[in-house]
């Protein structure tokens, strides 16, 4: 099985910006990046919150994340998201992957949630689960294209669109 590092699957900077603007974290927040992968989301949020948990199940990635975040406010946790969320309460959470997402949302006690979904059917299931919890806010469809040089001019390369499902607790 190929590691996520070699698959080119990571949250694009522009999508991180959307997630950040929707979650609006506070300085005192404890934030969890579930399915942290390369740590891009954890790294970005670490500048704006008190503490970040980078939660990952891929042992190779965990080792790289531990090295990357040594001496920072990011704590790397080798765990699946469900087990982590059963034991930890955080202010905000980002789910970079959707395997077992409904189970994770069931046990998640965060005030604000953002979930990246590659498929519309999954985004709709996540929205329904957040509605059950009284947290659903919106789905944002992010379609990112970046410029590159082509034959002396400029063209754009499109990335797969991503659905960002946002939930917000009324109590926060």
C-alpha positions in Angstrom: 0.0 0.0 0.0 1.4 3.4 -1.0 1.9 6.0 1.6 -0.2 9.2 1.5 3.0 11.1 1.1 3.5 9.6 -2.3 -0.1 9.9 -3.4 -0.1 13.7 -3.8 -3.2 13.9 -1.6 -3.0 16.8 0.7 -5.2 19.7 1.6 -4.5 22.6 -0.7 -3.5 26.0 0.8 -6.6 27.6 -0.7 -8.9 25.0 0.9 -7.1 25.5 4.3 -7.9 29.2 3.9 -11.6 28.3 3.5 -11.6 25.9 6.4 -9.9 28.6 8.6 -12.4 31.3 7.7 -15.3 29.0 8.5 -13.9 27.7 11.8 -12.7 31.1 13.0 -10.4 29.7 15.8 -9.6 31.6 18.9 -6.1 31.9 20.5 -7.1 29.8 23.4 -8.4 26.9 21.2 -7.4 23.3 21.3 -7.7 22.1 17.7 -7.5 18.6 16.2 -6.5 17.8 12.7 -7.9 14.3 12.2 -6.2 12.4 9.4 -3.3 14.9 9.5 -1.4 13.3 6.6 1.5 15.6 5.8 0.5 18.1 8.6 -0.3 21.0 6.4 -3.6 21.9 8.3 -2.0 21.3 11.7 0.9 23.5 10.8 -1.3 26.4 9.5 -3.6 26.3 12.5 -0.7 26.0 15.0 0.1 29.7 14.4 -3.4 30.8 15.6 -4.4 28.5 18.4 -3.0 27.4 21.8 -2.6 23.7 20.9 -3.0 21.4 18.0 -3.4 17.6 17.9 -2.2 16.1 14.6 -4.0 12.7 14.6 -2.8 10.1 12.1 -3.0 6.3 11.7 -0.2 5.8 9.1 2.9 4.9 11.1 5.3 6.3 8.5 3.5 9.6 8.5 3.4 9.7 12.3 7.2 9.5 12.4 7.6 12.3 9.9 5.0 14.4 11.7 6.8 13.9 15.0 10.0 15.1 13.5 8.4 18.0 11.7 6.6 19.3 14.9 9.2 18.7 17.5 9.4 21.6 19.9 6.1 23.2 18.7 2.6 23.5 20.0 1.6 20.5 17.8 1.3 17.1 19.5 1.3 14.2 17.2 -1.1 11.4 18.1 -0.8 7.9 16.6 -4.5 6.9 16.7 -7.6 6.7 14.6 -9.9 9.7 14.8 -12.7 7.8 16.6 -10.5 6.6 19.5 -8.9 10.0 19.8 -12.2 11.9 19.9 -13.7 9.5 22.5 -11.0 10.5 24.8 -10.3 14.2 24.0 -12.5 17.3 24.0 -11.3 20.0 21.6 -12.7 23.4 20.5 -12.5 22.8 16.8 -11.8 19.8 14.5 -10.9 19.3 10.9 -11.4 16.0 9.2 -9.1 15.5 6.2 -10.6 12.1 5.4 -14.0 10.6 5.7 -13.5 6.9 6.6 -15.8 6.2 9.5 -16.8 9.9 9.5 -20.3 9.3 10.9 -18.9 7.4 13.9 -16.3 10.1 14.5 -18.9 12.9 14.4 -21.1 10.9 16.9 -18.4 11.1 19.5 -17.0 14.5 18.6 -17.7 17.2 21.2 -16.1 20.1 19.4 -17.9 23.4 19.0 -16.9 23.8 15.4 -16.3 21.1 12.7 -15.1 21.2 9.2 -15.0 18.0 7.0 -13.3 17.8 3.6 -15.2 15.4 1.3 -14.2 14.4 -2.2 -17.6 13.0 -3.0 -21.0 14.7 -3.0 -22.8 11.7 -1.5 -20.4 11.7 1.5 -20.8 15.4 1.9 -24.5 14.9 2.1 -24.2 12.1 4.7 -21.9 14.4 6.8 -24.4 17.2 6.5 -27.2 14.9 7.7 -25.1 13.7 10.6 -24.4 17.3 11.6 -28.1 18.1 11.3 -28.9 15.3 13.7 -26.5 17.0 16.2 -28.0 20.4 15.6 -24.7 21.6 14.1 -25.0 21.8 10.4 -24.1 25.2 8.9 -23.3 24.8 5.3 -21.5 23.0 2.5 -18.9 25.0 0.5 -17.8 23.6 -2.9 -14.2 24.6 -3.5 -12.9 24.3 -7.0 -9.3 25.3 -7.2 -7.3 26.0 -10.4 -3.7 27.2 -10.5 -1.9 28.9 -13.3 1.1 27.5 -15.1 3.1 28.6 -18.2 2.1 27.0 -21.4 3.6 27.8 -24.8 4.7 31.3 -23.7 1.2 32.0 -22.2 -0.7 31.1 -19.2 -3.1 28.2 -18.6 -4.8 26.8 -15.5 -4.6 23.3 -14.0 -7.7 22.3 -12.1 -7.6 20.2 -9.0 -10.4 17.9 -8.0 -13.2 19.9 -6.3 -13.7 19.4 -2.6 -16.9 19.8 -0.5 -16.2 21.5 2.8 -19.0 20.6 5.2 -19.1 23.0 8.2 -20.8 22.5 11.5 -21.1 25.0 14.4 -22.6 24.4 17.8 -25.0 27.0 19.0 -23.4 27.0 22.5 -20.0 28.4 21.2 
